[in-house]
Amino acid sequence: MTTLFEKNAGFPNTLFHYLNTHHDAEGIRQRLEAWFARFPAAGPERRDFINKFRAKDNRQYHGAFFELYCHELLLRQGFDVQTHPQTSSRKNSSPDFLVSKDQHPLFYFECTICTYSNQADGIRTNEQEIVDYVNRNVHSPDYELRLKFIEQTLRTPNKRKLRAIEHWLERHDAATVRHLWETQQRDQLPVFDWHDVPSGWRAEITVWPAMSRDNDIIAAISHLPTTLDVKGPVKENLIMKAKHYGNLKLPLVIAINNVTDFLPDEVETAELLLGSRRDNAAPLAERKKDGFWKPGSRRHQDIAAVLVANRIRSIDFVHKDDVCLWHQPPSGDDAARHEIEAHWQGPQFIPISDGDAWSVRRQPGTSVLDLLNLR
């Protein structure tokens, strides 16, 4: 068992199964196999990685994919990477990677994810397969479709009834649909009620006028607005990883991939890492002490940086570049931070100190799409 993808491998209704069986994913499979060929794990460790990548639990799959992604990102920047190195810590555990440059060890690197529960992840896999089915089997130059899921289960729905949408669309007048859209009468747009009783799935499929006649994608998911704050779970995950390995002789970089639909922007990321602002005009030196790092303190100062990735997923990572390295605030001994900063080629947020005040400078660097040769 030396490859990630094999016929009949894995479990149904999982993210791996979707990637392993869909013809449209052939290019992604080939790229991931090439990355895995450069992954240094061997013997039982390599088999264990494959088992996680094919796991029934989608969270294990997300974690294995992100570990492979980070390994390739490090290699493309000229780093040497060793998997699960021995450390001097008294705890019986080791980070994912030891990262070196020119035979000089620089830092340890740990990968983690922030995701849904496995049940929610399985539901979203079913949602995506329904949308993909509509895009493959329903064709119209005049319309787009927005799917709002009303009832969802972990059971696999019978999607064949969705073919009826195309005949249903033919009964409508494209000019009337566009008029309703342009005159803001969108509550009057036609709605197709799809209900697969045996599996318990139900969706309302609303007709929109086609926004681009060159777009082959007719269907997309319409999610309800949410006020979910993902900053708390991300910070809790970082704190757990920061405590996990005890005292290490080298600094630790934690890479976290948020694969939920609720993504913090740069302002929210700064708040969860550096502390929330006392007011909107406050300089960073006046932030509250509620971030992962506390400016002016030693809290988590052995964590040299956090690599923040948003929705880097195996099904669409070839189009995503929302990955940036955030360095810790000035702590008095910043030699390790400066060394990582000098070698890291991707985008970075770098703390700048000016006496008692400090700020953060964004250094654009090279996009991960270019580093990974995905353009």
C-alpha positions in Angstrom: 0.0 0.0 0.0 2.2 2.8 -1.3 -0.3 5.2 -3.0 -3.0 7.4 -1.7 -5.6 6.5 -4.2 -6.8 3.0 -5.1 -9.9 1.5 -6.6 -12.4 0.5 -3.9 -10.3 2.1 -1.2 -11.8 4.0 1.7 -15.4 4.4 2.9 -18.5 5.6 1.1 -19.9 9.1 1.9 -16.5 10.5 2.8 -14.4 13.3 1.4 -11.8 10.7 0.4 -14.4 8.6 -1.5 -15.5 11.7 -3.4 -12.0 12.5 -4.5 -11.1 8.8 -5.1 -14.0 8.1 -7.4 -14.9 11.3 -9.4 -13.5 11.6 -12.9 -13.3 15.4 -12.6 -10.8 15.0 -9.7 -8.2 13.1 -11.7 -5.9 16.1 -11.9 -6.0 16.6 -8.2 -5.3 12.9 -7.5 -2.2 13.0 -9.8 -0.9 16.1 -8.0 -1.4 14.7 -4.5 0.2 11.4 -5.5 3.3 13.4 -6.7 3.4 15.2 -3.4 3.1 12.0 -1.5 6.0 10.5 -3.4 8.1 13.2 -1.8 6.7 12.7 1.6 9.5 11.1 3.7 7.5 8.9 6.0 8.4 5.2 5.5 7.2 1.8 6.7 4.5 1.7 9.4 4.5 5.5 9.6 3.7 5.7 5.8 0.9 3.2 6.1 -0.5 5.0 9.1 -0.6 8.3 7.1 -2.5 6.5 4.2 -5.0 5.1 6.7 -5.7 8.6 8.1 -6.0 10.0 4.5 -8.6 7.3 3.7 -10.3 7.4 7.1 -14.0 7.2 7.7 -13.7 10.2 10.0 -13.4 13.2 7.7 -11.5 15.1 10.3 -8.7 12.7 10.1 -8.7 13.1 6.3 -8.6 16.9 6.6 -5.7 16.6 9.0 -3.7 14.2 6.7 -4.3 16.3 3.7 -3.2 19.5 5.4 0.0 17.8 6.7 0.8 16.7 3.1 0.0 20.3 1.9 2.3 21.9 4.5 5.1 19.4 3.8 5.0 20.3 0.1 4.9 24.1 0.9 8.0 23.7 3.0 9.9 21.8 0.4 9.0 24.3 -2.3 10.7 27.0 -0.2 14.0 25.0 -0.1 13.6 23.7 3.5 14.7 20.2 4.5 11.9 18.4 6.3 12.0 15.4 8.7 8.8 13.8 9.9 8.1 13.2 13.6 11.6 14.0 14.9 12.8 13.0 18.3 12.9 15.9 20.8 14.3 16.7 24.2 10.9 17.2 25.7 9.9 15.1 28.6 6.5 14.5 27.0 6.2 11.3 24.9 5.2 13.1 21.7 6.8 14.9 18.8 5.7 17.6 16.3 4.9 16.7 12.7 8.1 18.1 11.2 11.6 19.3 12.0 12.5 22.0 9.5 16.1 22.8 8.5 18.0 24.9 6.0 21.5 23.9 4.8 21.7 21.2 7.6 20.9 23.9 10.2 17.8 23.1 12.3 15.5 26.1 12.4 12.1 25.2 13.9 9.6 22.5 14.6 6.3 22.6 12.6 2.9 21.3 13.8 -0.2 21.0 11.6 -3.7 21.2 13.0 -7.3 21.9 11.7 -10.4 23.6 12.8 -13.4 21.8 11.4 -17.0 20.8 11.8 -18.0 17.7 13.7 -17.7 14.5 11.7 -21.5 14.4 11.3 -21.7 18.0 10.0 -18.8 17.2 7.6 -20.6 14.1 6.3 -23.7 16.2 5.6 -21.7 18.8 3.7 -20.1 16.0 1.6 -23.7 15.0 0.6 -24.6 18.6 -0.2 -21.6 18.9 -2.5 -22.4 15.7 -4.3 -26.0 16.9 -4.9 -24.7 20.2 -6.3 -22.2 18.3 -8.5 -24.9 16.0 -9.8 -27.1 18.9 -10.8 -24.1 20.6 -12.6 -23.4 17.4 -14.6 -27.0 16.6 -15.5 -28.9 19.8 -15.7 -28.1 22.3 -18.5 -29.6 25.6 -19.3 -28.2 28.7 -21.0 -30.8 31.0 -19.4 -30.8 30.1 -15.7 -28.7 29.5 -12.6 -29.9 27.5 -9.5 -29.5 28.2 -5.8 -30.0 25.2 -3.5 -31.2 25.8 0.1 -31.2 22.6 2.0 -34.2 22.3 4.3 -33.8 18.7 5.6 -30.4 16.9 5.8 -29.3 13.5 7.0 -26.2 11.3 6.8 -28.0 8.9 4.5 -27.1 9.1 0.8 -30.0 10.6 -1.2 -31.3 9.3 -4.5 -30.3 12.1 -6.9 -32.0 10.8 -10.0 -35.1 12.9 -9.4 -33.1 16.0 -9.8 -33.0 15.4 -13.6 -36.6 16.6 -13.6 -35.4 20.1 -13.0 -34.3 20.6 -16.6 -37.9 19.8 -17.9 -39.3 22.0 -15.2 -37.1 24.9 -16.3 -38.5 24.6 -19.8 -42.0 25.5 -18.5 -40.7 28.9 -17.4 -40.1 32.1 -19.4 -36.5 33.4 -19.1 -37.6 37.0 -19.7 -40.1 36.8 -16.8 -37.5 35.4 -14.5 -35.0 38.2 -15.3 -37.7 40.8 -14.9 -38.5 39.5 -11.4 -34.8 39.5 -10.5 -34.1 43.0 -11.8 -37.3 44.6 -10.2 -36.3 43.1 -6.8 -39.3 40.7 -6.7 -37.1 37.8 -5.8 -39.6 36.2 -3.5 -41.6 35.6 -6.6 -38.8 33.6 -8.4 -39.8 30.0 -9.3 -38.9 27.4 -6.7 -38.5 23.6 -7.3 -39.2 21.5 -4.2 -37.0 18.5 -4.2 -37.7 15.9 -1.6 -36.1 12.4 -1.4 -38.3 10.8 1.3 -36.3 7.5 1.9 -33.1 9.4 2.7 -34.7 12.4 4.4 -33.2 15.0 2.2 -35.1 18.0 1.0 -34.1 21.2 -0.8 -35.7 24.3 -2.2 -34.1 25.1 -5.6 -34.6 28.7 -6.7 -34.2 29.8 -10.3 -32.0 32.8 -11.0 -31.3 34.4 -14.4 -28.0 33.4 -15.8 -25.3 35.8 -14.7 -22.7 34.6 -17.2 -23.5 32.6 -20.4 -19.9 31.4 -20.4 -20.3 29.7 -17.1 -20.9 25.9 -17.2 -21.7 25.8 -13.5 -25.5 26.2 -13.1 -26.0 25.2 -9.4 -24.5 26.5 -6.1 -25.4 26.1 -2.4 -27.3 29.0 -0.8 -26.3 29.0 2.9 -28.3 30.9 5.5 -26.5 33.9 7.1 -24.8 33.0 10.4 -23.2 34.8 13.3 -21.0 31.9 14.3 -17.7 33.2 15.8 -14.9 30.8 14.8 -12.2 32.8 16.6 -12.8 30.9 19.9 -12.3 27.4 18.5 -9.3 28.4 16.5 -7.6 30.0 19.5 -8.5 27.0 21.7 -6.9 24.7 19.2 -3.7 26.8 19.1 -3.5 26.8 22.9 -3.9 23.0 23.1 -1.1 22.5 20.6 1.1 25.1 22.4 0.9 23.0 25.6 1.2 19.6 23.9 5.0 19.3 23.5 6.4 20.9 26.6 9.8 22.6 26.4 11.5 22.3 23.0 15.0 23.4 22.2 13.8 25.0 19.0 10.9 27.3 18.4 7.6 25.8 17.2 5.5 27.0 14.3 1.8 25.9 14.3 -0.1 25.7 11.1 -3.9 25.8 11.4 -6.3 25.3 8.6 -9.9 26.5 9.2 -12.0 24.4 6.9 -15.4 25.6 8.1 -17.6 28.1 6.1 -16.9 30.8 8.7 -13.6 32.5 8.0 -12.1 35.3 10.1 -10.7 38.1 8.0 -7.3 39.8 8.7 -8.8 42.0 11.4 -10.4 39.1 13.2 -7.2 37.0 12.9 -5.2 39.8 14.5 -7.7 39.9 17.3 -7.6 36.2 18.1 -3.7 36.1 17.9 -2.8 39.5 19.3 -5.9 40.6 21.4 -9.0 42.5 20.6 -8.9 46.3 20.3 -10.1 48.5 23.1 -11.6 50.8 20.4 -11.5 50.9 16.6 -8.8 53.6 16.5 -6.5 52.0 19.1 -3.0 51.1 18.1 -1.9 47.5 18.6 -0.1 48.4 21.8 -3.4 49.2 23.4 -5.0 45.8 22.7 -6.6 43.8 25.4 -4.7 40.8 26.8 -7.2 38.3 25.4 -5.2 37.0 22.4 -3.2 33.9 21.9 -0.1 36.0 22.4 0.0 38.8 25.0 2.3 41.6 23.9 4.8 42.4 26.7 4.4 39.0 28.3 6.0 35.5 27.9 2.8 33.8 27.1 3.3 31.3 24.2 6.6 32.9 23.3 8.0 29.5 22.4 5.5 29.6 19.5 7.5 31.6 17.0 4.7 31.9 14.4 1.3 30.7 13.4 0.6 29.8 9.8 -3.1 30.7 9.2 -4.8 28.9 6.3 -8.5 29.4 5.4 -10.4 26.6 3.7 -7.4 24.9 2.1 -9.3 21.7 1.0 -8.3 18.9 -1.2 -11.2 19.5 -3.6 -10.3 23.1 -4.5 -6.9 23.9 -3.0 -5.5 24.6 -6.5 -7.5 27.8 -6.5 -6.9 29.0 -2.9 -4.1 31.2 -1.7 -5.5 32.4 1.7 -2.4 31.3 3.6 -0.2 33.7 5.7 2.4 33.4 8.4 1.8 35.5 11.5 4.9 36.1 13.7 4.8 36.5 17.5 5.0 40.0 18.9 8.4 41.4 20.0 9.6 39.5 23.1 13.1 40.7 23.8 14.8 37.8 22.1 13.7 37.8 18.6 16.6 36.0 16.8 14.5 32.9 16.0 11.7 35.0 14.6 14.1 37.0 12.4 15.6 33.8 11.1 12.2 32.3 10.2 11.2 35.6 8.6 14.3 35.7 6.5 13.8 32.2 5.1 10.0 32.2 4.7 9.0 33.1 1.1 5.2 33.3 1.4 3.1 36.2 2.8 3.8 37.2 6.3 2.5 39.5 9.1 5.6 40.9 10.9 5.4 42.8 14.2 7.3 46.1 14.3 8.4 47.6 17.6 8.9 51.4 18.2 9.7 51.9 21.8 6.6 51.0 23.9 4.4 51.0 20.8 4.2 48.3 18.1 2.3 47.5 14.9 2.1 44.8 12.3 3.5 45.1 8.8 2.2 42.9 6.0 5.0 41.5 3.8 3.3 40.2 0.6 5.9 37.6 -0.3 5.1 34.9 -3.0 1.6 33.5 -3.2 1.3 29.9 -2.2 -0.3 29.3 -5.7 3.1 30.3 -7.2 5.2 28.5 -4.5 3.2 25.3 -5.2 3.2 25.9 -9.0 -0.6 25.8 -9.1 -1.3 28.6 -11.6 
